Amino acid sequence: MTNNDHLLQRSLAAVWHPCTQMKQHALDGLALPLIPIARGQGVWLIDFEGRRYLDGISSWWVNLFGHCNPQINAALRAQLDELEHLMLAGFTHRPVVELSERLSALAGGKLGHCFYASDGASATEIALKMSFHAWRNRGREEKQDFLCLTGSYHGETVGALAVTDVALFKDAYAPLLRSAATVASPDARLAESGESAPDVARRAAADLELRLAREHQKIAALIVEPLVQCASGMVMYDPEYLRLARQLCDHYEVHLICDEIAVGCGRTGSFFAHEQAAIQPDFVCLSKGISGGYLPLSVVLATDDVYQSFYDDRISRGFLHSHSYTGNALACRAALATLDLFAEHAVIASNRALAEHLGQRLSPLTDHPRVRNLRQRGMIAAFDVLTDDPAFALRFYRAALAREILLRPIGNTVYFMPPYVISRSECDFLVERAIGALEDALQQ
């Protein structure tokens, strides 16, 4: 019979875990815990001995409506009896058509064609390639470069790393990359005396304009995570930056790519984060929550103008990118069930009340002597911890697990991104245990 220790040892012997220095799992003292999980239920993960952990980060930001959601489960069971997968080159099927139609409708009909892959980094690669190729098809071969924000993160594949500005992930692979140029982040924490968040956004947009004025002839696209730069420490910024960036991209003929892999699907308070700036990007990348956290799925939505630049008699002008599991029927069915939950339960509206409750519960931290920059955008909340301890993140993570919550800091930033089905009492539990874990980590 499987127990925690048995599965842990088997995993260490057979599995290379992601984003991990594997030796940390084998060390004593400040070792990185490896937690065997037997099953999930709602916001809870449960090990083989019955110990529960409240999933406060939605299992790396993917789970929207809880583990083993009955409605998504039922949709997948039904799909299993119809079609599991079909190559999307030369064939189509109902789930992928319906999902594409519904995503286009959510985008106001202005992003009309969907191209599918399996993960967020692949979606980034697709958008970058589409932008470059669209300009090439229009006779603008010189437009080959990309811009990204300081501290940006857009994935781990080679093309996605090129528009990522996180040294820990990027530096080892620098010889492989055709790196993008960075422009100032509109991070609201950078406000100078007397400045507001919109002021910081305008200052960052001025930096973008300087770059575009000099180099727009060779720039294909600017890629941004709208409103929250997640992997660089939940950097939050004002929608004013997106409004100005859209204007500048229009003026200088540069595509705007909105990477909504983490911030889309309601995380920031609207289904698409860019909605809060009342703009239309040229590309939107979605992944993570789009399938409810069930199956690998990503999608790039593009404007009709981009689509038409590939529509031609010549095969070489087509977008010949492909993945074996493009538009997987099961994954698309999970995504359709996820969209059904949004529609049937008025999730965006109910999340506003839930986000307000989370913010209220966190508000006492503004008086904590070691806490800085408590901030929130929709269902994402974060604060920075004043400490010089290089092991703070690991100490907090271990202390949180000991208190039955899963929170995984990014450096000195503690953040919350729980599933939308979290109850108010579970939210209270999460925050209370997090405050306790903070005190434990600071005292060690």
GIBEL-V246716 format. One record per backbone hydrogen bond with DSSP energy under -1.0 kcal/mol. NH is the residue of the N-H (numbers start at 1). CO is the residue of the C=O. E is the energy in kcal/mol with one decimal. If there is no record, write none. Layout:
BEGIN
NH&CO&E, NH&CO&E
END
This chain:
BEGIN
7&3&-2.3, 8&4&-2.4, 9&5&-2.4, 10&6&-1.9, 11&7&-2.5, 12&8&-2.5, 13&9&-1.5, 14&10&-1.1, 15&11&-3.3, 24&21&-2.3, 25&22&-1.4, 26&23&-1.5, 32&24&-1.5, 38&46&-2.4, 39&46&-1.9, 41&44&-2.6, 42&67&-2.0, 44&41&-2.2, 45&53&-2.4, 46&39&-2.9, 47&51&-2.6, 50&47&-1.5, 53&45&-2.3, 54&404&-2.5, 55&43&-3.4, 56&54&-1.7, 56&406&-1.0, 58&55&-1.1, 61&57&-3.0, 62&58&-1.8, 63&58&-2.3, 67&42&-3.2, 73&69&-2.7, 74&70&-2.2, 75&71&-1.9, 76&72&-2.2, 77&73&-2.3, 78&74&-2.2, 79&75&-2.1, 80&76&-2.1, 82&79&-1.8, 83&79&-2.4, 97&93&-1.8, 98&94&-2.9, 99&95&-2.4, 100&96&-2.0, 101&97&-2.5, 102&98&-2.3, 103&99&-2.5, 104&100&-2.2, 105&101&-2.1, 106&102&-2.2, 107&103&-1.5, 108&105&-1.8, 109&104&-3.1, 110&107&-1.2, 113&302&-1.3, 115&300&-2.3, 117&298&-2.6, 123&119&-1.6, 124&120&-2.2, 125&121&-2.4, 126&122&-2.4, 127&123&-2.5, 128&124&-2.5, 129&125&-2.6, 130&126&-2.9, 131&127&-2.4, 132&128&-2.5, 133&129&-2.8, 134&130&-2.9, 135&131&-2.1, 136&132&-2.0, 137&133&-2.9, 138&134&-1.1, 139&136&-1.9, 140&135&-3.0, 143&140&-2.1, 144&142&-1.6, 144&218&-1.3, 145&218&-2.7, 147&221&-2.3, 148&181&-2.1, 150&183&-2.2, 152&149&-2.1, 161&157&-3.1, 162&158&-1.2, 163&160&-1.0, 164&161&-1.7, 165&152&-3.4, 169&166&-1.1, 170&166&-1.8, 171&167&-2.5, 173&170&-1.5, 174&171&-1.5, 176&173&-2.0, 177&174&-1.4, 180&162&-2.8, 181&146&-2.0, 183&148&-2.2, 188&236&-2.4, 190&187&-2.2, 191&188&-1.4, 195&192&-2.8, 200&196&-2.0, 201&197&-2.2, 202&198&-2.3, 203&199&-2.3, 204&200&-2.5, 205&201&-2.3, 206&202&-1.8, 207&203&-1.4, 208&204&-2.0, 209&205&-2.5, 210&206&-2.0, 211&207&-1.9, 212&208&-2.7, 213&209&-2.8, 214&210&-1.4, 215&211&-2.4, 216&212&-2.1, 218&215&-1.9, 220&145&-3.5, 221&145&-1.1, 222&255&-2.6, 223&147&-2.5, 224&257&-2.4, 228&226&-1.2, 229&235&-3.0, 233&230&-1.8, 234&230&-2.5, 235&229&-2.3, 237&227&-2.1, 241&238&-1.7, 243&239&-1.9, 244&240&-2.4, 245&241&-3.0, 246&242&-2.3, 247&243&-1.8, 248&244&-2.6, 249&245&-2.7, 250&246&-2.3, 251&247&-2.5, 252&248&-2.5, 254&249&-2.5, 255&220&-2.6, 257&222&-3.0, 258&283&-2.7, 259&224&-3.2, 260&258&-1.2, 260&285&-1.8, 264&260&-1.8, 265&271&-1.0, 266&271&-1.6, 267&264&-1.2, 269&266&-1.1, 275&272&-1.1, 276&273&-1.6, 277&274&-1.8, 278&275&-1.8, 279&274&-1.1, 282&256&-2.2, 283&256&-1.6, 284&301&-2.1, 285&258&-2.4, 286&299&-2.7, 290&287&-2.1, 291&288&-1.0, 292&289&-2.2, 294&291&-1.0, 298&117&-2.3, 299&286&-2.4, 300&115&-2.8, 301&284&-2.7, 302&113&-1.9, 303&282&-1.5, 307&303&-2.3, 308&304&-2.9, 309&305&-1.1, 310&307&-1.5, 317&314&-1.3, 318&315&-2.2, 320&318&-1.0, 326&323&-1.7, 328&325&-1.6, 330&84&-1.4, 332&328&-2.6, 333&329&-2.1, 334&330&-2.2, 335&331&-2.1, 336&332&-2.3, 337&333&-2.2, 338&334&-2.0, 339&335&-2.4, 340&336&-2.2, 341&337&-1.9, 342&338&-1.7, 343&339&-2.3, 344&340&-3.1, 345&341&-1.6, 347&342&-1.4, 350&346&-2.5, 351&347&-2.7, 353&349&-1.0, 354&350&-1.9, 355&351&-3.3, 356&352&-2.1, 357&353&-2.0, 358&354&-2.3, 359&355&-2.6, 360&356&-2.3, 361&357&-2.3, 362&358&-1.7, 363&359&-1.3, 365&362&-2.3, 366&363&-2.1, 367&364&-1.6, 368&365&-1.5, 371&368&-1.4, 372&384&-3.0, 375&382&-2.7, 377&380&-2.7, 379&267&-2.4, 380&377&-1.2, 381&416&-2.0, 382&375&-2.5, 383&414&-2.3, 384&372&-3.0, 385&412&-2.3, 386&370&-3.4, 387&385&-1.1, 392&389&-1.8, 395&391&-2.7, 396&392&-3.1, 397&393&-2.4, 398&394&-2.4, 399&395&-2.4, 400&396&-3.0, 401&397&-2.3, 402&398&-2.1, 404&401&-1.8, 405&400&-2.2, 406&54&-3.2, 410&413&-2.4, 413&410&-2.0, 414&383&-2.5, 416&381&-3.1, 417&56&-2.9, 420&64&-2.8, 422&419&-1.5, 427&423&-2.4, 428&424&-2.5, 429&425&-2.3, 430&426&-2.6, 431&427&-2.4, 432&428&-2.8, 433&429&-2.5, 434&430&-1.9, 435&431&-2.4, 436&432&-1.8, 437&433&-2.4, 438&434&-2.3, 439&435&-2.0, 440&436&-2.2, 441&437&-2.7, 442&438&-2.2, 443&439&-1.4
END
